[in-house]
Amino acid sequence: MDRFLKGEEQEQTRRKGATLGEDEGCPRKRPRGETPGNATRLAVPNWRHIRAEGLDCDYMVLFGKAEADEIFQQLEEKVEYFAGALARVQVFGKWHNVPRKQATYGDAGLTYTFSGLTLSPKPWIPVLERVRDRVSGLTGQTFNFVLVNRYKDGRDHIGEHRDDERELAPRSPIASVSFGACRDFCFRHKDSRGKSPRRRLEVVSLQLAHGSLLMMNHPTNAHWYHSLPVRKRVLAPRINLTFRKILPKK
Ligand SMILES: O=C(O)CCC(=O)C(=O)O
């Protein structure tokens, strides 16, 4: 999980491609690749299926506004974020603050690598268990770890990266649950990065609403980088929870 503190160069992902999202100020446009009603997996009403070459995601609004507001408030009160060295990142020899706040929670006995250190997540707290159990009840997937990212406003962001750490259970999905400000979320294919990309696949751009769930299914993370770009017009905070299954160390 080193990359949570690395590669923080700002990725001003262009808002190419189509967008998704309709709640809490997210204007609704159907993304290319979304195939309502014809997917066999997660064939529950209200799922939107987002597909592109090697990209397999499902999106829905999981919590209504009142419940999402309550969860957001509890997260604000209960989550304890990293401080000190864990909230800083060294890029080309220079130290910077990570442009968001982060925390990890999970099962007892788990360890993971963060900024070159072997750490244990904090024990689960009720608000995180509540969200985790809702996602598990809906999807049938289990999770033993969550990364919490808090963005104080649209200047906070996360650069392009893949969640392809060795610690993740192979082929396991990542469940991303968002509360607070609606933010753009972009996928870029690995062959379409850099100044002279090998291929020019369109960026897949979503909007993640208050109370929403985005399931990032295998093999998305093998082929696509994702980011939460800077959006200076966003003034409100947002908290994102990514539930993961990580392998216990032998
Ligand atoms: O805040 C978000 O939606 C993105 C978080 C993310 O990219 C991650 O946890 O890997």
The ligand as an SDF file (V2000), in Angstrom:
LIG
                    3D

 10  9  0  0  0  0  0  0  0  0999 V2000
  -11.6760    8.7300   -2.6990 O   0  0  0  0  0  0  0  0  0  0  0  0
  -11.8570    7.9800   -3.6230 C   0  0  0  0  0  0  0  0  0  0  0  0
  -12.9370    7.8070   -4.1770 O   0  0  0  0  0  0  0  0  0  0  0  0
  -10.6760    7.2100   -4.1720 C   0  0  0  0  0  0  0  0  0  0  0  0
   -9.8920    6.4580   -3.1440 C   0  0  0  0  0  0  0  0  0  0  0  0
   -8.8780    5.5890   -3.7990 C   0  0  0  0  0  0  0  0  0  0  0  0
   -8.5100    5.7830   -4.9180 O   0  0  0  0  0  0  0  0  0  0  0  0
   -8.3100    4.4700   -3.0680 C   0  0  0  0  0  0  0  0  0  0  0  0
   -8.6280    4.2750   -1.8900 O   0  0  0  0  0  0  0  0  0  0  0  0
   -7.5240    3.7320   -3.6740 O   0  0  0  0  0  0  0  0  0  0  0  0
  1  2  2  0
  2  3  1  0
  2  4  1  0
  4  5  1  0
  5  6  1  0
  6  7  2  0
  6  8  1  0
  8  9  2  0
  8 10  1  0
M  END
$$$$
